[in-house]
Amino acid sequence: MVLRHLQPSEAELLWRSMRPWAVLVGASGGGTAAAVMGAAWLPSWGAAMLAAAGAALAGVFTADAQRVISERRLARQRVNGAGPALTGRAERCVVGELNDPMALGIHPAAPHGASSPSDRLPQFVRRDCFPALLDRLRLGGLVLIVGESTAGKSRLAYEAMRAAAPQHEVFVVKPGHDLQAVAAAAANVRRCVLWFDEFDQFLGVGGLTTDLVGAMLAGTDRHVVLLASMRSKEYDRYGARQREVTDAATWRSGREVLLMAAEPLRLERLWTPAEVARARSAAADPRVARAAHGTGNRFGVAELLAAGPELVNDWRHAWQPGTHPRGAALVSAAIDCRRMGLHRPVSRDLLMELHTHYLAERGGLTLRPEPVEAAFAWATSAVQGASSLLVPQTGGYLAFDYLIDLPELASVPESSWQTLLERTSPEDSVDIGWAAVDLMRPLVALRAFDAGRRHGLADADYAHAIALGNAGRPAEAVQRLRALLEERRAAWGDDHPLTLNTWHDIARYLAEAGHPGQAIDVLVRVIGDRTRILGPGHEQTLAARSARARFASVAGDHEGAVHQFHEVLPDMEDVLGPQHLEVWLTRQDLARALGRAGRSAEALALTRSVHAALVEALGIAHPWALSSRYEEAVLTGRTGRPAEAVELLRAVLGDQQRVLGLHSRTLSTRYQLGRFLALDGHLEEGLRVLDEAIADQSRFHGPDHPRTLASCRERANVREALAERTDGS
C-alpha cells in the first residue's frame, strides 16, 4: 500500500490558476507580507483536548514576493559574507564529455583495478524504470526522481541523461549558485540539461520559484530538461506536511515547483527480482555481482555498493572505549546538523563545539576518546574505498546522506538546537524552524522564528504567531492571529481564500485553548465561504469540514462527529484518492470519535488498519505511526483491558521519547499511562507518573492549559481513590 502525495488534481490546478496573488510588503522589506494557505490539522491528543502538535507555519507569497526575498538574501550574503559563496558559473560541458560522475553526487564504489574516477563508478545495471525515464527526458521539462538515499537515483539519472541527450550541454547546479545567473546562461543554450542533485536544497528561501523554472524552460525551438533527484523523506514533506503546517512562503513555493514536474519517478531502494538478476549477470564487474548476491529483504544493490550498511556498522562500533568515540561524536553532530535544517557544509569549529555533548552523553573521558586529528581522519576515510561517514566539502563537512534517515536515530539534543541557532544567520534560523516543525519540536521552532521576526524577515511574524500555538500558548496565538487577520482583510478582502485560511488557523487555536464551540462557529462560516469561492470539492473546503467534525467530538458531540466524518470521507477519497495520507489521518480522527462515542471495538479495528498503512508508508518510528500506536493503546484500555493498555503505552512512550523528546505527544502518553496504571490497581505508581507528567505539562503548556488542568483533575481522582483504599485497610 502506498500513500499518495502531490497529485495535481483538478482542484489543485484550479487553485494554481488563481495567480498572481496580491502581496503586502513592508517598507523595510520585512513586515507582514504573508497569509496562510493551508488548513493544516493534526489529530487531537489527550482524553479531552485537541493537540497543538505540528501546526501551521505561514506566510504565503506569490512568485514575485519569493523572488524579492531571494534577491535580498543573495544581496546580504554577497555583502556580509554569510552562507556559501555565490557564483553564476555553474560547471558546464557537453553531456557526452562528462569525466567525473562523482562530482554530480553519485556515490563511489570500492576501487577495482586501477584507481581512476571511471573505476570508482561500478558497472551500470539497468533499472526497470529506465525506459520510462528516457521517455520523460526526451519530452523535456522538470523531471524528478525520488527515492531513499543510496537507492541509485543519481546514477540512474546520469546514465539516462547520457543515453537520451549525449549532445546536450549540461549545467551542474550546486547549492550557493546564483540561480538567476544560471537561468540567464541556460537561456542562451538551445539544448541543455540542468542537473540538480538533492533537489530539496534548491527549494528554500533564495531557491527556485515557478517563475525561475519557467525562465529556464522558456523559448521556442529549445529542448531543456531540469533533471532533479530528491530523497523520499524530503519530497514527502511537501505533501504530508500539509497536515502539519499551513502553507508558508518556503513550503508553498517549493510545492508549486514540484507540481511543475509530472508524477515523480519513484526508485525503490530494494531492487526487483529482474533487476537483481541483471546485476548478478554483470560479469564485467565482480563488485556488482557480489552486491547482488548479498542483497535481500534488508539491503539494495546500490546501497551495498556505496558501503552504506558498513558505514552504519562502523559508526555504531566506534563508540567502544579506545576505538573512535570522538569520531563517532563528530559524525553524530554532522547528522543532526542536517536533521536540524542546515544542509550546507558544517565548519570544523562548529562540529567541534557540537560534538562535545554527544561524547559526554556516551561517557566522555571514560571512553578514552582519540585525538581530534585522528577522529577527523577516521570519519573522513572511505570504507572499502567507497563512501565515508563525513564527506569533506568546501567550507566544512557533510554527513553521508545514508545516515540521515536511519530509523533508530535519537531525538536531536536541546543543546544542539540552541548552539545552531546561536551560530547561524536569521535566514538559517527560519530553515531551522522548519526542521523543528518537521521533528515536532515546537519550542525550538518558536525560538527560531522569533529570531527571524526580530530581523524583519517577511513571513516570520505569522510563523511566530503560529509557533506560539504549537508551543502550548494557543490563547496568545489567537490574539496575534486576529491582529494579523485585519491586515489580510485590508489587503485582500473578506472573501479572499488567504483571509479564510487565517480564520481557519484562528479556529484551530480557539479549540486548542478550550473553546471548541467557538471554533466550530468560525469553521461553519469558513466552509460556506470556501464552498462558494473554491468549490465543495476543493481540498481546503474538505479540510475545514474534517476539522469541524473533529471539533464536534472535542466539544462532546461524538455521534454527531462520527456522522460528519462519514459524510466528508467519501468526498476526500474522490478528490485525493483512498490511499492519500490526509485520508488515512482523517480515518484516524474518525476512530477517535468512535472511541469517545463508546464504540471502542469499531474504533480499535479502524485504528489498527490506519497504523498498518502509516507504518508501510512512513516507517514504524514516524511520529504519525507512533500516534496511531498511542490511539490503539488508549482504545485497548477503554475496552476494559487496562493492564494491556499499560504495556502498550510503555512501549510507545519509549519510542516517542527517543524520536520527539519532551513534546505534547509524550506528555499525553505519560498522562494516559498514569490513568491506566491507576485503573489497573497500581494507584501509587499511577500517582507518581501523573505527578511527573503534570510538572512537565506545566512547564511545556503552562499551569492553566486545559491539558494540564485535566491531568490535575485525574491526579485528584487517583489521590481520592488511594485515600479510600488506605482508610479501608
C-alpha positions in Angstrom: 0.0 0.0 0.0 1.4 3.4 -1.0 0.2 6.7 0.4 -0.1 9.2 -2.5 1.2 12.7 -2.3 1.2 15.7 -4.6 -1.3 14.6 -7.2 -2.2 17.7 -9.3 -5.9 17.2 -9.2 -8.4 19.5 -11.0 -8.9 21.3 -7.7 -5.1 21.9 -7.4 -5.0 23.2 -11.0 -7.9 25.5 -10.3 -6.1 26.8 -7.2 -2.9 27.4 -9.2 -4.9 29.3 -11.9 -5.7 32.0 -9.4 -2.2 33.5 -9.6 -0.9 36.1 -9.3 -1.9 36.9 -5.7 -1.5 40.3 -4.1 1.5 40.7 -1.8 1.8 43.0 1.1 5.5 44.1 1.6 6.7 46.5 4.3 8.9 49.4 3.5 11.9 47.7 5.1 11.5 44.5 3.1 10.2 42.8 6.2 6.9 43.4 8.0 4.0 41.1 7.5 4.0 40.1 3.8 2.2 36.9 4.4 -1.0 35.0 4.6 -1.8 31.3 5.4 -2.5 28.9 2.6 -3.4 25.6 4.2 -5.9 24.1 6.6 -3.4 22.0 8.5 -4.7 19.8 11.2 -3.2 17.1 13.3 -5.2 14.6 15.4 -6.3 15.7 18.9 -4.2 14.4 21.8 -5.2 13.5 25.3 -8.5 12.3 26.5 -10.2 15.7 26.4 -8.5 18.2 24.2 -7.2 18.8 20.6 -3.5 18.8 20.3 -1.2 21.6 19.2 1.3 19.1 17.8 2.8 20.1 14.5 0.7 23.1 13.5 1.0 25.8 10.9 3.9 27.9 9.7 2.5 30.5 7.5 3.1 33.5 5.2 2.2 32.7 1.6 3.9 34.6 -1.1 3.5 34.9 -4.8 6.4 34.0 -7.0 7.2 37.8 -7.2 7.4 38.1 -3.4 9.5 34.9 -3.1 11.8 36.3 -5.8 12.2 39.6 -3.9 13.1 37.7 -0.7 15.6 35.6 -2.6 17.3 38.5 -4.2 17.6 40.3 -0.9 19.0 37.3 0.8 21.6 36.9 -2.0 22.5 40.6 -1.7 23.0 40.3 2.0 25.2 37.2 1.5 27.3 39.0 -1.0 27.8 42.0 1.2 28.2 40.3 4.6 29.8 37.0 3.5 27.1 35.0 5.2 26.5 31.5 3.9 28.2 29.9 1.0 29.8 31.9 -1.8 27.5 32.7 -4.7 28.5 32.4 -8.3 26.7 32.4 -11.6 29.2 30.0 -13.2 27.7 26.5 -12.7 30.0 23.9 -14.1 29.0 23.1 -17.7 30.1 20.9 -20.5 28.7 18.6 -23.1 26.9 15.6 -21.6 29.0 13.1 -23.5 32.2 14.6 -22.3 31.5 14.3 -18.6 34.6 12.7 -17.0 33.9 12.9 -13.2 30.5 11.4 -12.4 31.2 11.6 -8.7 31.1 15.4 -9.0 27.4 15.0 -9.8 26.6 13.4 -6.4 27.0 9.8 -7.5 28.2 7.6 -4.6 31.5 5.9 -5.4 32.1 2.2 -5.0 35.2 0.4 -3.8 38.1 0.6 -6.3 38.5 -2.2 -8.8 41.8 -2.4 -10.7 43.5 1.0 -11.3 42.5 3.8 -9.1 40.8 6.2 -11.5 37.5 8.1 -11.5 36.0 5.7 -14.0 37.0 2.8 -11.9 35.2 4.3 -8.9 32.0 4.0 -10.9 30.7 0.4 -10.9 29.1 -1.1 -14.0 25.6 0.3 -14.5 22.7 -2.1 -14.2 19.5 -1.1 -16.0 16.7 -0.5 -13.6 13.1 -1.4 -14.5 12.1 2.3 -14.8 15.0 3.2 -17.2 12.8 3.3 -20.4 10.2 5.5 -18.7 12.9 7.9 -17.6 14.3 8.1 -21.1 10.8 8.9 -22.4 10.5 11.8 -19.9 13.9 13.2 -20.7 13.0 13.2 -24.4 9.9 15.2 -23.6 11.8 17.8 -21.6 10.7 19.9 -18.7 11.2 19.2 -15.0 12.0 15.5 -14.5 12.1 14.4 -10.9 13.5 11.1 -9.4 12.5 10.3 -5.8 13.9 7.6 -3.6 15.8 6.8 -0.5 19.4 7.6 0.0 21.6 5.2 -2.0 18.7 3.9 -4.0 20.7 4.7 -7.1 18.8 7.9 -8.1 21.9 9.9 -9.3 23.4 7.0 -11.2 20.1 6.3 -12.9 19.7 10.0 -13.9 23.3 10.1 -15.1 23.0 7.1 -17.4 19.6 8.2 -18.7 21.0 11.6 -19.5 23.9 10.2 -21.4 21.6 7.9 -23.4 18.9 10.4 -24.2 20.8 13.7 -24.5 24.5 13.0 -25.2 25.0 16.2 -27.3 23.2 18.5 -24.9 25.1 20.9 -22.7 24.8 20.1 -19.0 24.9 22.7 -16.2 25.8 21.2 -12.9 24.0 23.4 -10.4 25.1 23.4 -6.8 23.6 25.0 -3.6 25.0 28.5 -3.4 25.0 29.1 -7.1 23.2 32.3 -8.2 20.1 30.7 -9.8 19.2 33.8 -11.6 22.6 33.8 -13.3 22.3 30.1 -14.1 18.9 30.7 -15.7 20.3 33.5 -17.8 23.2 31.4 -19.0 20.9 28.4 -19.8 18.5 30.7 -21.8 21.2 31.1 -24.4 21.6 27.4 -25.0 19.2 25.6 -27.4 19.7 22.1 -26.0 20.7 21.7 -22.3 20.2 19.7 -19.1 20.3 21.5 -15.7 21.4 18.9 -13.1 20.0 19.3 -9.6 21.2 16.7 -7.1 19.4 16.7 -3.7 16.7 19.0 -5.2 15.3 19.9 -1.8 18.3 22.1 -1.2 17.1 24.4 -4.0 13.5 24.9 -2.7 14.0 27.1 0.3 14.3 30.9 0.6 16.7 32.1 -2.1 15.9 29.0 -4.2 13.8 28.0 -7.2 10.4 29.5 -7.9 7.9 28.7 -10.6 8.9 31.9 -12.4 12.6 30.9 -12.3 11.9 27.4 -13.5 9.7 28.8 -16.3 12.5 31.1 -17.4 14.9 28.1 -17.6 12.4 26.2 -19.8 11.2 29.1 -21.9 11.8 29.7 -25.5 10.7 28.3 -28.8 12.7 25.6 -30.6 14.5 24.6 -27.4 14.8 21.3 -25.6 15.6 21.8 -21.9 15.5 19.3 -19.1 15.7 20.1 -15.4 16.9 16.7 -14.1 16.5 16.5 -10.4 16.7 13.9 -7.7 15.4 14.0 -4.2 15.3 11.8 -1.1 11.8 10.4 -0.4 11.6 11.9 3.1 12.3 15.4 1.8 9.8 15.0 -1.1 7.1 13.7 1.1 7.3 16.7 3.4 5.9 18.9 0.7 2.8 16.7 0.6 2.4 15.2 4.0 3.4 18.4 5.8 0.1 20.0 4.8 -1.5 18.0 7.6 1.0 19.6 10.0 1.6 23.2 8.8 -0.2 25.7 6.7 1.5 27.0 3.5 4.3 29.3 4.5 6.4 31.0 1.8 9.1 28.4 1.6 6.6 25.5 1.7 4.2 26.8 -0.8 6.9 27.9 -3.2 8.6 24.5 -3.0 5.3 22.7 -3.5 4.5 24.8 -6.6 7.9 24.0 -8.1 7.4 20.2 -7.5 4.0 20.4 -9.1 5.6 21.6 -12.3 7.0 18.1 -12.8 5.0 15.1 -13.9 4.3 12.5 -11.3 7.8 11.8 -9.9 9.6 8.6 -10.9 9.9 6.5 -7.7 13.1 4.5 -7.4 12.9 1.8 -4.7 15.9 1.0 -2.6 15.3 -2.7 -2.7 15.7 -4.0 -6.2 13.2 -6.1 -8.1 13.9 -9.7 -8.9 14.5 -8.8 -12.5 17.0 -6.0 -11.5 18.8 -8.3 -9.2 19.1 -11.0 -11.9 20.6 -8.4 -14.3 23.1 -7.4 -11.6 24.1 -11.0 -10.8 25.0 -11.4 -14.5 27.2 -8.3 -14.5 30.3 -10.4 -15.4 32.3 -7.3 -16.3 32.2 -6.0 -12.7 32.5 -8.5 -9.8 31.6 -5.8 -7.3 28.1 -5.6 -8.7 27.7 -9.3 -8.8 28.8 -9.6 -5.2 26.5 -6.9 -4.1 23.6 -8.6 -6.0 24.3 -11.9 -4.2 24.3 -10.0 -0.9 21.0 -8.3 -1.4 17.7 -9.5 0.1 14.9 -8.1 2.2 17.2 -5.6 4.0 19.6 -4.0 1.6 19.6 -2.9 -2.0 22.4 -3.4 -4.5 23.2 0.3 -4.8 23.4 0.8 -1.0 25.8 -2.2 -0.7 28.0 -0.8 -3.4 28.1 2.6 -1.6 29.0 0.7 1.6 26.1 2.3 3.5 25.4 -0.6 5.9 29.1 -1.0 6.6 29.4 2.7 7.4 26.5 2.4 9.8 28.1 -0.6 11.5 31.4 1.2 11.8 29.7 4.3 13.3 27.9 2.1 15.9 31.0 0.2 16.9 33.2 3.3 17.1 31.6 4.3 20.4 33.5 1.5 22.1 36.2 2.8 24.6 39.6 3.2 23.0 38.3 3.0 19.4 36.9 6.1 17.7 34.3 7.6 20.1 35.3 11.2 19.3 35.0 10.5 15.6 31.6 8.9 16.2 30.5 12.0 18.1 31.6 14.2 15.2 29.5 12.1 12.9 26.5 12.4 15.2 26.9 16.1 15.3 27.0 16.3 11.5 24.0 14.1 11.1 22.0 16.2 13.5 23.0 19.4 11.7 21.3 18.1 8.5 18.3 16.9 10.5 18.1 20.4 12.1 17.8 22.0 8.6 21.4 23.0 8.0 22.2 21.4 4.7 25.3 23.3 3.7 28.7 22.1 4.9 29.4 22.4 8.6 32.6 24.1 9.6 35.2 22.2 11.6 34.9 24.6 14.5 31.1 24.2 14.7 31.4 20.4 14.6 34.0 20.6 17.4 31.6 22.7 19.5 28.6 20.4 18.9 30.3 17.0 19.3 31.1 17.5 23.0 27.5 16.9 24.0 27.3 13.6 22.1 30.7 12.5 23.6 29.7 13.4 27.1 26.3 11.7 26.8 28.1 8.4 26.0 30.6 8.6 28.8 33.1 11.4 28.0 36.6 10.7 29.1 35.7 7.2 30.2 35.5 6.3 26.5 39.2 7.2 26.1 38.5 9.4 23.1 41.2 9.7 20.4 42.9 12.9 19.4 41.0 15.4 17.2 43.1 14.8 14.1 42.7 11.1 14.4 38.9 11.5 14.8 38.6 13.5 11.6 40.9 11.2 9.7 38.8 8.2 10.7 35.4 9.9 10.0 36.5 11.0 6.5 38.2 7.7 5.5 36.3 5.8 2.9 35.1 2.3 3.8 36.5 -0.1 1.2 37.4 2.9 -0.9 33.7 3.8 -1.3 31.9 6.4 0.8 32.9 8.0 4.2 30.8 8.9 7.2 31.9 12.6 6.9 32.2 13.9 3.3 34.7 16.8 3.1 33.3 19.8 1.2 34.3 23.3 0.5 33.8 25.1 3.8 33.5 22.1 6.0 31.9 18.6 6.1 28.5 17.0 5.4 27.3 13.8 6.9 26.8 11.0 4.4 23.2 11.2 3.4 22.6 7.5 4.0 22.8 8.2 7.7 20.2 10.9 8.0 17.1 8.8 7.5 18.1 5.9 9.8 15.0 4.9 11.8 16.9 4.4 15.1 18.2 8.0 15.4 17.6 9.6 18.7 15.9 12.9 19.3 18.2 15.9 18.5 19.5 17.2 21.8 18.3 20.5 23.0 21.9 21.8 23.3 22.4 21.2 19.6 19.4 23.2 18.6 20.5 26.1 20.9 24.1 26.1 19.6 23.0 26.0 16.0 20.5 28.9 16.5 23.3 30.9 18.2 25.8 30.3 15.4 23.7 30.8 12.2 22.1 33.7 10.3 18.5 34.8 10.6 17.7 33.1 7.3 19.2 29.9 8.5 17.1 30.3 11.7 14.0 30.1 9.5 15.2 26.9 7.9 16.0 25.6 11.4 12.5 26.5 12.4 11.0 24.5 9.6 13.2 21.5 10.6 11.9 21.9 14.2 8.4 21.7 12.9 9.2 18.6 10.9 10.7 17.0 14.0 7.8 18.3 16.1 9.9 20.5 18.4 7.5 23.5 18.9 9.6 25.3 21.5 12.7 25.3 19.2 10.5 26.5 16.3 9.3 29.3 18.5 12.8 30.5 19.2 13.9 30.1 15.6 11.0 32.1 14.1 11.4 34.7 16.8 15.0 35.3 15.5 13.6 35.7 12.0 10.9 38.1 13.3 13.4 40.2 15.1 15.4 40.6 11.9 12.4 41.6 9.9 12.1 38.5 7.7 8.8 38.8 5.8 7.0 35.7 6.8 8.3 35.5 10.4 5.5 37.4 12.2 2.9 34.9 11.1 5.2 31.9 11.6 5.9 33.2 15.1 2.2 33.6 15.9 1.5 30.0 14.8 4.6 28.7 16.7 3.1 30.2 19.9 0.1 28.0 19.5 2.3 24.9 18.8 4.3 25.6 21.9 1.3 25.4 24.2 0.2 29.0 24.1 -3.0 28.9 22.0 -4.7 31.9 23.5 -1.7 34.1 22.6 -1.7 32.6 19.1 -5.4 33.6 18.7 -4.7 37.1 19.8 -1.8 37.5 17.4 -3.7 35.9 14.5 -6.7 38.2 15.0 -4.4 41.2 14.7 -2.7 39.8 11.6 -6.2 38.9 10.2 -7.1 42.6 10.0 -4.0 43.2 7.8 -5.1 40.4 5.5 -8.7 41.6 5.3 -7.4 45.1 4.4 -5.1 43.7 1.8 -7.3 41.1 0.1 -10.9 41.4 1.5 -13.1 39.1 3.5 -13.7 36.6 0.6 -10.1 36.0 -0.4 -9.0 32.4 0.1 -6.0 33.5 2.1 -8.1 35.5 4.5 -10.3 32.4 5.1 -7.2 30.4 5.8 -6.3 32.8 8.6 -9.8 32.3 10.0 -9.1 28.6 9.8 -5.9 28.9 11.9 -7.8 31.0 14.5 -10.4 28.2 14.8 -7.7 25.7 15.4 -6.2 27.6 18.3 -9.6 28.5 19.7 -10.2 24.8 20.0 -6.8 24.2 21.5 -7.4 26.9 24.1 -10.5 25.1 25.2 -13.2 26.8 23.1 -14.3 24.2 20.5 -17.8 25.6 20.2 -16.4 29.0 19.1 -14.0 27.1 16.7 -17.0 25.3 15.1 -18.8 28.6 14.6 -15.8 30.0 12.8 -15.5 26.9 10.6 -19.1 26.9 9.6 -18.5 30.3 8.1 -15.2 29.2 6.5 -16.9 26.1 5.0 -19.7 28.2 3.5 -17.3 30.7 2.0 -14.8 28.1 0.7 -17.6 26.2 -0.9 -18.8 29.4 -2.7 -15.3 30.6 -3.7 -13.3 27.4 -4.2 -16.0 24.8 -4.7 -17.2 21.9 -2.5 -14.5 19.5 -3.7 -11.5 21.7 -3.1 -9.0 20.3 -0.6 -9.3 23.4 1.6 -13.1 23.0 1.8 -12.7 19.4 2.7 -10.1 20.2 5.3 -12.5 22.6 7.0 -15.3 20.0 7.0 -12.9 17.5 8.6 -11.8 20.0 11.2 -15.4 20.8 12.1 -16.1 17.1 12.7 -13.0 16.8 14.9 -14.1 19.8 17.0 -17.6 18.4 17.4 -16.1 15.4 19.0 -13.9 17.5 21.3 -17.0 19.5 22.3 -18.7 16.3 23.3 -21.0 15.6 20.3 -19.3 12.3 19.5 -22.1 10.7 17.4 -22.5 13.9 15.5 -18.8 13.9 14.8 -19.0 10.3 13.6 -21.8 11.3 11.2 -19.8 14.3 9.8 -16.7 12.1 9.3 -18.8 9.6 7.4 -20.0 12.4 5.2 -16.7 14.0 4.4 -14.5 10.9 4.0 -16.1 9.7 0.7 -15.6 13.2 -0.8 -11.9 13.2 0.4 -11.4 9.8 -1.2 -12.9 11.0 -4.5 -10.6 14.1 -4.6 -7.4 12.9 -3.0 -7.6 9.1 -3.6 -8.3 6.4 -0.9 -4.6 6.0 -0.1 -3.7 9.6 0.4 -2.1 10.4 3.8 -4.8 13.0 4.6 -7.5 10.4 4.1 -5.8 8.0 6.5 -5.3 10.6 9.1 -9.0 11.6 8.8 -9.9 7.9 9.3 -7.8 8.1 12.5 -9.9 11.1 13.6 -13.0 9.0 12.9 -11.6 6.2 15.0 -11.0 8.6 17.9 -14.6 9.9 17.7 -15.9 6.3 17.6 -13.9 5.6 20.8 -15.3 8.6 22.5 -18.8 7.6 21.5 -18.3 4.3 23.3 -17.9 2.2 20.1 -14.4 1.0 21.1 -14.4 -2.2 19.1 -15.0 -0.3 15.8 -12.5 2.3 16.8 -9.8 -0.2 17.6 -10.2 -2.1 14.3 -10.1 1.1 12.3 -7.0 2.4 14.2 -5.2 -0.9 13.6 -5.8 -0.5 9.8 -4.6 3.1 9.9 -1.5 2.1 11.8 -0.6 -0.6 9.3 -0.9 1.9 6.4 1.2 4.5 8.1 3.9 2.1 9.1 4.1 0.8 5.5 4.3 4.3 4.0 6.3 6.2 6.6 8.1 3.6 8.8 7.4 2.3 12.3 9.2 5.2 14.0 7.4 8.1 12.2 5.5 10.4 14.6 2.2 9.7 12.9 2.8 5.9 13.1 3.6 6.4 16.8 0.4 8.4 17.3 -1.7 5.5 15.9 0.1 3.1 18.3 -0.9 5.5 21.1 -4.5 5.6 20.0 -4.5 1.8 19.9 -3.2 1.6 23.4 -5.9 4.0 24.7 -8.7 2.2 22.9 -7.4 -1.1 24.4 -7.7 0.4 27.8 -11.2 1.6 27.1 -12.3 -1.9 26.1 -11.6 -3.0 29.7 -8.0 -4.1 29.4 -6.0 -1.6 31.4 -3.1 -3.9 32.0 -2.6 -4.4 28.3 -3.0 -0.7 27.7 -0.2 0.0 30.2 2.1 -2.4 28.4 1.3 -0.8 25.0 1.7 2.7 26.4 5.1 1.9 28.0 6.4 0.6 24.6 5.2 3.6 22.6 6.4 6.1 25.2 9.9 4.8 24.9 9.9 5.3 21.1 8.2 8.7 21.4 10.8 10.0 23.9 13.6 8.8 21.6 12.1 10.4 18.5 10.4 13.5 19.9 11.9 14.2 23.3 9.8 16.5 25.5 6.7 17.0 23.4 3.0 17.3 23.8 2.6 13.8 22.5 4.9 12.2 25.0 3.2 14.2 27.7 -0.2 12.9 26.6 1.1 9.3 26.6 2.5 9.8 30.1 -0.9 11.1 31.3 -2.7 8.1 29.9 -0.1 5.8 31.4 -0.8 7.2 34.8 -4.5 6.9 34.3 -4.4 3.2 33.3 -1.9 2.3 35.9 -4.4 3.6 38.5 -7.3 1.8 36.8 -5.3 -1.4 36.9 -4.9 -1.0 40.7 -1.4 0.4 40.8 -2.5 3.7 42.4 0.9 4.7 43.9 2.7 4.2 40.6 -0.1 5.9 38.7 0.0 8.9 41.0 3.8 9.2 40.6 3.6 9.1 36.8 0.8 11.7 36.9 2.8 14.0 39.3 5.8 13.9 36.9 3.7 14.4 33.8 1.9 17.4 35.4 5.2 19.0 36.3 6.4 18.8 32.7 3.0 19.8 31.4 3.1 23.0 33.5 6.5 23.8 32.1 5.5 22.9 28.5 1.9 24.1 28.2 1.5 26.3 31.3 -0.3 25.5 34.6 -3.6 26.8 33.3 -3.7 25.0 30.0 -6.7 22.6 29.5 -4.5 19.6 29.3 -2.6 20.5 32.4 -5.9 21.0 34.3 -7.3 17.7 33.0 -4.2 15.9 34.4 -4.6 17.7 37.7 -8.3 16.5 37.9 -7.2 13.0 37.2 -4.5 13.2 39.8 -7.1 14.3 42.3 -9.3 11.3 41.5 -6.3 8.9 42.0 -5.4 10.6 45.3 -9.0 10.2 46.5 -9.0 6.5 45.4 -5.7 6.0 47.2 -7.1 7.6 50.4 -10.2 5.5 50.3 -8.1 2.3 50.0 -5.9 3.4 52.8 -8.9 4.2 55.1 -10.5 0.9 54.1 -7.3 -1.0 55.1 
